[in-house]
Amino acid sequence: MARSLASVRQIAEVKHSATKGLLLAEVDGWQCALKKGIAAVGDYIVYFEIDSFLPATDVRFASLEKTNTHNGSLITWNGKSGFHVKSILQQGTVSQGLIMPLGEFPEITKVISELEESAGKDEAMQKVMAMSFESELQVLKWEHNATVKGRESGNSLGPPPFFLPGSGLKRVQNLPSLFTDEKYKDAVYQETVKMDGMAETIYFVCRDTPWYKSLQPLNGRADMPQGRLGVCSHKNHLPDKPGCLFWQAALSYELLEKLADFNMNIAIQGELCGSSICKNREGFPKGEHDFYVYRIWNIDAQTAFSPSMTEELAGMLGLKHVEVNGYYRLHDIATSQEELLQRAEGVGIFGKPREGLVYKDKDGGRFFKVISNAYLIGHGV
């Protein structure tokens, strides 16, 4: 699920921090430091979410070098020079994102003007707020550089197959109606611990199906009489080669044999974690890695199994599931996004500060993540 890194939003509230020295704006569920005179309550602004990477070549972002939005300096990432917008702690208050005046972006105001001619001002603003402007503003999604030895080794069969779902989740801050819309009042969610690793998908497709026939030919043990096993990282369809931790995870749980016997078009999504992944923020013993399931996908139906069924299927396959805290009516455990953010603080399976929590409704149709602010600030993201 793609994030909207650069979008038009409306300021819901402006307030002073507890120390009175900082002006804070509420944008949907985000709290962001606001320069005096930039905007007021009700104004439309351009909002850049955390993990936006803003090009240094755009003079509109030049002033950022004098602020602490990104530790006060240019950074180089993937060979490009720019600014990484991230969570920061200012005067004891968390600020996330960057607010800039809408009038500075004619690429966006032109779109608004064109929409107003056909739809009127109010409808035009509703439409433009549903859009993303990363491409027009050359904003990229900043990601940690790969830290896994032998992770993919430059080998790829291309992007993941089209029949697999993306692994991204919306953040709770981007769900402003979660505690105000009556339809969510009685919704029951599974609460799980979010693990700090790399997304992995392990799939199996039966031979006599369109899914199998859509894949490029493959030689090796993964192509069996019953069908084909495949392994993907977030961005790549990976070949079965020695040293690939993603494939090692699938083979260690004997999924070649198990999924062939299962005889179902299925995709298992989870987090690959370990001592050589993401600076080992989970705290695994040296040399240890493991795979933790968080979603199982019915390829034929193109839907996720319910959280409870996912737990059951993972158990049948002998796989580990991410830690499940329980099933709750959301409004019984929190009354606001801020309370969910506080709930996200805690420790992971080895006692290290956890990344956060994930919520999936009991039918599997709606899910989102709540990332710990302490984690974001502690790891500079």
N, C-alpha and C positions, 0 to 999 in steps of 0.2 A: 504494500500500500504506500504509494508515493506521498511524501510530506510536502506541504506547501511552505517552502522556505522563504519566499518573498511574496507577500500578499497585501491587499488593502484590508485594513481592519478599522474598527471604531473604538475610540477610547471610552470605556465604561465608567471609570472612576479615576480621580487624581487625588493623592493624599501625601502627607509628609511621613517619612519614616519615624520610628520611635525617637531617634536622636534629633529630629527636626532639621537635620542638615541635608536631607536627600528627598527629592521629589519623586514619587512613584506613580506610575500609571498602570491601571489594570486593562489588559487587552485580552478579551475572552478569559481564559484561565491563567494567563501569564502575568507576572509582575515584572515591570521593567523600569529602570531608572529613566527619568525624563528631564531633559534640559529645559530650564525655565524659558518660556516664550515659544517653545516648539509647537505645542498643541494644548487643547483644553478638553474637558469632558464633552463627548458627542462628536468631536472632530474625527474625520477620516484621515488615516495616516498610512504610511508604508511600514510594514513590520517585517523584520528579518528574524527568523527563529534561530535559536542556538543551533550550532553546527552548520550555519551558513558560512560559505567561504566567498568573500567579496573581493572582486578583482582590484588590484592596486592601480591598474591602468585607468580606472574610472575616477575622475577628479572629485566626484561627489562624495567619495569615501576617504579622501585625503586627510580630513580632519580627525579621522579615527586614530591616526598615529599618535595624536596628542592626548588620547583618552586611555582608560584602562579596560575598555571593552574586551580587549584581546591581549592584555598585559602590556599595552602601550607601544607595540612595535609591529613592524611588518613581519610576516613569517613566510617561509617558502614551503610549499606542500605540493608534492607530485610535480615538481619542476616549475610551479607557478608562484608568483608573488601576490600576496593578498592578506586579508584580515579574517581571522577565525572568530566568529561571534560565539561566545560561550557563556556559561553561567559564571557569575562573579559575586564576590561578597564585598559589599560596600557599606562601611560603617555598621557592620553587623547585620546587614539586610541583604537577602538574596535578590539579585537582579538577573533576568534572563531575556536575552534578545536585544534588538536595537530598533528604536523608533526614529523615523525620519519623515519630514514634511512631504505630503503627497505632491505639492506643487513643484518639487524638485525633479519629478519624474514624468516628463512629457510622454514617454512611451506608454504610461498608464493613463494619464489624463486624456490623451487622444482617444483611447478605447472608451473611456467614460463618456466623452462628448458624443461619440458615434452611437453609443447605446442610448443616450438621453434623447437623441433625435427620433428614435423608433419606439422607445419604451417609457420615456419619462424619467425624471430624476430618481425617484425612490426605487423603481424597479431596476434602473440602470445600476445603482449602487449595490443592490442585492446580487445582481448578476456578476458584477466585477469582484465582489468580495468572495465569490465562489471560485475565482480564477487564481492561477499561479503565474508569477512573472519571472521565474528563474531564468528562462531562456532569453527573454528580452533584456534582462539586466546582467546576464552572464554570471549568475550566482550558481555555485556548485555546492554539493553536499560534502562537507568535510568528514572524513573518516580516518580512524587510526590506520597508519601504515601497517602492512602485514608484518606480524612478529612471529610467524610460525615457520620453523625450518622445515623444508620439504612440504610446505602447505599445498602448493600447486605446482611449484617448480617450473612455471612458465608453460605448463601443458594444459590444454583445454580443448574440448570437443566443440566449443562454442558456448553460447548462453544456455541456461537451463531450458529443457523442453517447454513448449508453450502450454502444455496441459497441467503444469505445476503452479501452485499459488505462490505469490510473493511472500516473503517472510516478515515484512515490516508491520508494525502496529502503530496506531494513533496514540499520541500522548493524551493524558487526561486533560491537560490544559486546552486542548483543541476540541473539547466536548462541552461547550458552555451550558448546554441544556440538561446535562446529566442529573442535576439535582433540582431542576425547575420544571421539567416536563413530566406530567403525570404518568405517561406511559412507562417511565422507568421506575416508578415508585415501588412496585412490588417485584421488580426483576431480581432473580436469584443468580448470583455469579459464583463461579469457582475462583478462588484466590490462590495463586501460586507464586513461588519465589522466582524472580527473574535472575537467571544465571549470566555471568559475564564471560562469554565465549564467542564462538563464531557459528553463524547459522549453517546448518547442514540439512540436506534433504536426501533421503534414501528411498528410491521408488522401485516398483516392480510392475511391468506390464506383460500381460499374457500374449503369446505369439500371434494368435488369430484375432487381433484387434486392430482398429485404426491407429491406436496409440503406438503400438509396436511398429507398424508400417510407416509411421511418420518419422521414425528415427533413422539416422544414417547407419549403414552397416557397421558391425563391430565384431572383431575376432577376439576370442578369449573366453575365460571361464564365466564371465558375466552374461554371455549369450547362451542360454540353455534351451533344451527341447521345449520346456514349458513356457519360456518367455525370457525376459531380460531384466536384469538388475542394473540400476543406475545410481550414481552418486553425484550430488551437486553441492557446491558452495553457494554463497549468496549470489555470485555473478557468473559462475562457470560450471559447465557440465564436464566432469572430471574423468579422465581415462584411468583405468586400473593399472597403476604403476607402483613399484616398490617405493616405500618412504612416504607415501601420501597418507597423512593422518586421517583424512576423511574416509578413505577406503579401508584403512585399518580398523576404524570404528565399526563399519558395516561387517567386516569379516570376523572381528572378534566376537560378535554376537551371532555368528553363523547365519546371517540373513540371506546368503545365497540359497541355502537349503530351505530355511524356514519360509521365506516368501514364495519360493517355487511351490512348496507344498500347500501354502495358503491359497494359491490359485485365484488371486484377486488383483485387479488393477488398483494399486494403492500407493500412497506416498507418505512417508514418515518424516516429520520435521522435528528438529530438535537443536540443542545447543551442544557444540563440540567444545569441551573445556579441558584444560590441563596445564601442566607446568610450563609449556613453551608457547602458550596462547595468551594474547592480550596481557603480557607482562605478569601472568599468573596472579591476577588480582583475586581469584577465588582461593588461592593458597593450597593448591594441590602439591603433594609430595613430589620431589624431583623425578622426572621421567614418567609420571603417571598422567593419563588422559582418559576421558570417558565421554559418553554420549547420553544426553538426557532429553527424552521426548516431551514436546509440548503440544503437538498437534498431529493428527492423522487425517489424511485427505482421501476421500473417495473419488478417484479419478473419473470413473464413469458418470457419477452424479455431479461432479464438479462442486462438491460441498465438503465441509469439514464434518467429521463425526462429532457428536456431542462430547463435552469434556469427560463425562463419566464413561462413555464408551471408549474414548481414547485411553483412559486409564486401564480399562479392562483389556483392550487389545494389546497395549504395551506389556501388560502382565502375561498375556498368552504367548507373546513373542520373547519373553524373558528380558525385556528392555527396562532400563531405568526411566522413571518419569520425573520431571522436575517436582520439587517438593510442593505438595498440596497442603495449604493451611486449613482449607475447609470450603463449604458452600454457604454463602450469606446473602440475605437481602441487603443490597448496597446501602439502603437508607437506614439499616439497623446498625451499621458499623461506621457510618460517616454522614455528615450533613452538608459537606462541601468538598470541593476539590482540595482545599487547603488541608482538611482533616485526612484525606486520603494520602496526601503528600507526607504528612507527619507519620501515618501508618507505614509508609514505605521504608522508613528508617529501620535498620535492624542488621542482623548478621546472616551470612550464608552458611553453607554446609561445613566449612572448615573454620568458622568463627570470624572471618573477615567481613568488613562492612559490605552489605549486599547492594546490588545495583538497583533493586526496587521490587515491585510486585506487578503481576499480570492478572487481569480480570477477564473471564470469558463467561457469557451468560450460559445458563445450563443447557440450552438448546444449541449452543455453538455458533450462533449467528452474529454475535456482537462481541468484540473484544478490544481491549485497550491496555496500555501500560502506564504505570506510575513510577517514574524514576526518582530515586532518592536525591534530594538536593545536596546532601552531604557527600554522596558519591560523585555527583557532577563537579562540585567544587574541589573535592579531594583529588580528582583525576584530571582536572583542567578541561572539562568538556561541557 
